[in-house]
């Protein structure tokens, strides 16, 4: 068995030596045979639609968007969209896994206890690598369905190439885009809290099963109101 921690170690060595065979030659005969067999059994990692018994027995897990709380979902999205930077892909994958595979006794998402986070990381690193990536892939598959089919256009705009955009200064447009990107998730929390900063913590802990329909309603309402405003402006120019 190759654990997730061993997987990270292996790929660091592979990157340093540029060749699996070169790496294997650095091992003793018995260890080389054992590692060769483990690599052949593990890679390429097979995809499964269900999680392993090991994950079920050792973690509280979030494998679909609607089961996540908003704060947890935002952190996951920051990783998926590249807004959170990492030294390498392995560090990124570990950070993602730590957000969906949580301590077994947790009923609500809470990642503020540093010592508990260290223990949870050790538990994940000790898991079979295929179990970890299978959990990650299940979540990502669900994310694609929920965000781009079931609730398409709610969080990520579906661009219409035929839609005419108002002409504006390029510098101003870039500044506006940067502001929007920087404060995008904060603005959503702010809106859901009706701009009451004392409620932000409550909003971050809302289940996505509650947030998604609300944001879908608001997005559709904004589109209707926007179309109505444009129509009124056009009529006023006649």
C-alpha positions in Angstrom: 0.0 0.0 0.0 1.2 3.5 -0.8 -0.1 6.1 1.6 -0.9 9.7 0.7 2.2 10.8 2.6 4.4 8.2 0.8 2.9 9.4 -2.5 4.0 12.9 -1.8 7.5 11.7 -0.8 7.7 9.6 -4.0 6.8 12.4 -6.3 9.3 14.7 -4.7 12.0 12.1 -5.3 10.8 11.4 -8.8 11.0 15.2 -9.6 14.5 15.4 -8.1 15.9 12.3 -10.0 13.7 12.8 -13.2 13.2 9.0 -13.5 11.4 6.3 -11.5 14.0 3.7 -12.4 16.8 6.0 -11.1 14.8 6.4 -7.9 14.2 2.6 -7.5 17.9 2.0 -8.0 18.6 4.0 -4.8 16.7 1.4 -2.8 17.8 -1.9 -1.4 16.8 -5.1 -3.3 13.9 -6.1 -1.0 12.6 -2.5 -0.7 12.9 -2.0 -4.4 10.8 -5.1 -5.2 8.2 -4.1 -2.6 8.0 -0.5 -4.0 7.9 -1.7 -7.6 5.0 -4.0 -6.7 3.2 -1.2 -4.8 3.6 1.3 -7.6 2.2 -1.2 -10.2 -0.8 -1.9 -7.9 -1.5 1.8 -7.2 -0.8 3.7 -10.4 -2.6 4.9 -12.3 -5.1 5.6 -9.5 -8.4 4.0 -10.2 -11.6 6.1 -9.9 -14.4 4.8 -7.8 -17.9 6.3 -7.3 -18.0 5.4 -3.6 -15.6 6.1 -0.8 -13.5 3.5 1.0 -14.3 1.9 4.3 -11.1 3.4 5.7 -12.4 6.9 5.0 -15.8 6.1 6.5 -14.3 4.7 9.6 -11.7 7.4 10.3 -13.2 10.7 9.1 -16.2 13.0 9.0 -16.4 13.8 5.3 -17.9 16.3 2.8 -18.2 14.8 -0.6 -20.8 17.1 -2.2 -21.2 20.9 -2.4 -24.6 21.1 -0.7 -23.2 19.3 2.5 -20.5 21.9 2.9 -20.9 25.1 4.9 -20.3 28.4 3.0 -17.0 29.2 4.6 -15.7 25.7 3.8 -17.0 25.9 0.3 -15.3 29.3 -0.3 -11.9 27.9 0.9 -12.3 24.9 -1.5 -13.2 27.3 -4.4 -10.2 29.4 -3.7 -8.1 26.3 -4.2 -9.9 25.0 -7.3 -9.7 28.4 -9.0 -6.1 29.0 -8.2 -6.7 32.0 -5.9 -4.8 30.2 -3.1 -1.1 29.6 -4.0 1.0 26.6 -3.1 4.6 25.4 -3.5 3.5 22.4 -5.6 0.5 20.3 -6.6 1.0 17.9 -3.6 0.7 20.8 -1.1 -2.5 21.9 -2.9 -4.0 18.5 -2.9 -3.3 18.0 0.8 -4.9 21.4 1.6 -8.0 20.4 -0.4 -8.2 17.0 1.3 -7.9 18.6 4.7 -11.1 20.6 4.0 -13.3 17.7 3.0 -11.8 15.0 5.3 -12.4 16.2 8.8 -11.9 14.7 12.3 -14.4 11.9 12.9 -15.9 13.5 16.0 -16.7 16.8 14.1 -20.4 17.5 13.6 -19.8 21.1 12.3 -16.9 22.4 10.2 -14.3 23.9 12.4 -10.6 24.3 11.4 -9.4 26.8 14.1 -7.8 24.3 16.5 -4.2 24.1 15.3 -3.3 20.9 17.1 -6.4 19.1 15.9 -5.5 20.3 12.3 -2.1 18.7 12.7 -3.6 15.4 13.8 -6.1 15.5 11.0 -3.3 16.1 8.5 -1.3 13.1 9.9 -4.4 10.9 9.6 -4.8 12.0 5.9 -1.1 11.4 5.1 -1.5 7.8 6.6 -4.5 7.0 4.3 -4.1 5.0 1.1 -3.4 7.5 -1.6 -6.2 6.1 -3.8 -8.7 6.6 -0.9 -7.8 10.3 -0.6 -7.9 11.1 -4.3 -11.1 9.2 -4.8 -12.8 11.4 -2.1 -11.3 14.5 -3.8 -12.6 13.4 -7.2 -16.1 12.6 -5.9 -16.3 16.1 -4.5 -15.0 17.7 -7.7 -17.4 15.7 -9.9 -20.3 16.9 -7.8 -19.0 20.4 -7.9 -19.0 20.4 -11.7 -22.6 19.2 -11.7 -23.9 21.6 -9.0 -22.1 24.8 -10.1 -22.3 24.4 -13.9 -25.5 22.5 -14.5 -27.9 22.5 -11.5 -27.1 26.1 -10.4 -25.4 27.3 -13.6 -24.6 31.0 -13.5 -25.2 31.5 -9.8 -21.5 31.9 -8.7 -19.7 31.9 -12.1 -21.1 34.0 -14.9 -22.1 32.3 -18.1 -20.9 34.7 -20.7 -23.0 35.6 -23.7 -20.7 36.5 -26.6 -23.6 38.4 -28.3 -24.3 40.5 -25.2 -23.3 44.1 -25.8 -21.1 45.7 -23.1 -21.0 49.3 -22.3 -17.9 51.0 -23.5 -15.7 52.3 -20.8 -12.1 53.3 -20.1 -9.9 50.2 -20.1 -8.1 51.2 -17.0 -11.3 51.8 -15.1 -12.7 48.4 -16.3 -9.5 46.6 -15.1 -9.7 48.3 -11.7 -13.4 47.3 -11.4 -12.6 43.7 -12.3 -9.7 43.5 -9.8 -12.0 44.9 -7.0 -14.7 42.4 -7.9 -12.3 39.5 -7.9 -10.7 40.5 -4.7 -13.9 41.0 -2.8 -16.1 38.5 -4.6 -16.8 36.0 -1.9 -16.8 38.7 0.8 -19.5 40.5 -1.1 -21.6 37.4 -1.2 -21.4 37.0 2.6 -22.1 40.7 3.0 -25.2 40.4 0.9 -26.5 37.3 2.6 -26.0 39.1 6.0 -27.8 42.2 4.7 -24.6 44.1 5.4 -24.8 43.3 9.1 -21.2 42.5 10.0 -22.3 40.9 13.3 -24.0 38.1 11.3 -21.0 37.2 9.1 -19.9 34.3 11.2 -23.4 32.8 11.1 -23.4 33.2 7.3 -20.1 31.4 6.9 -21.6 28.5 8.8 -24.7 28.2 6.6 -25.1 25.0 4.7 -24.7 25.3 1.0 -28.1 23.5 0.6 -29.5 26.8 2.0 -27.1 29.2 0.3 -27.5 27.8 -3.3 -31.3 28.3 -3.7 -31.1 31.8 -2.1 -28.2 32.8 -4.4 -30.0 31.4 -7.4 -33.1 33.4 -6.5 -31.0 36.6 -6.1 -29.2 36.0 -9.4 -32.4 35.5 -11.3 -34.0 38.5 -9.7 -31.0 40.7 -10.5 -31.2 39.7 -14.2 -34.9 40.5 -14.4 -34.4 43.9 -12.6 -31.3 44.6 -14.8 -33.3 43.9 -18.0 -36.2 46.1 -16.8 -33.8 49.0 -16.0 -32.2 48.8 -19.4 -35.6 48.8 -21.0 -36.7 51.8 -19.0 -33.5 53.6 -19.9 -34.0 52.8 -23.6 -37.6 54.1 -23.5 -36.5 57.3 -21.8 -34.2 58.1 -24.7 -37.1 57.9 -27.2 
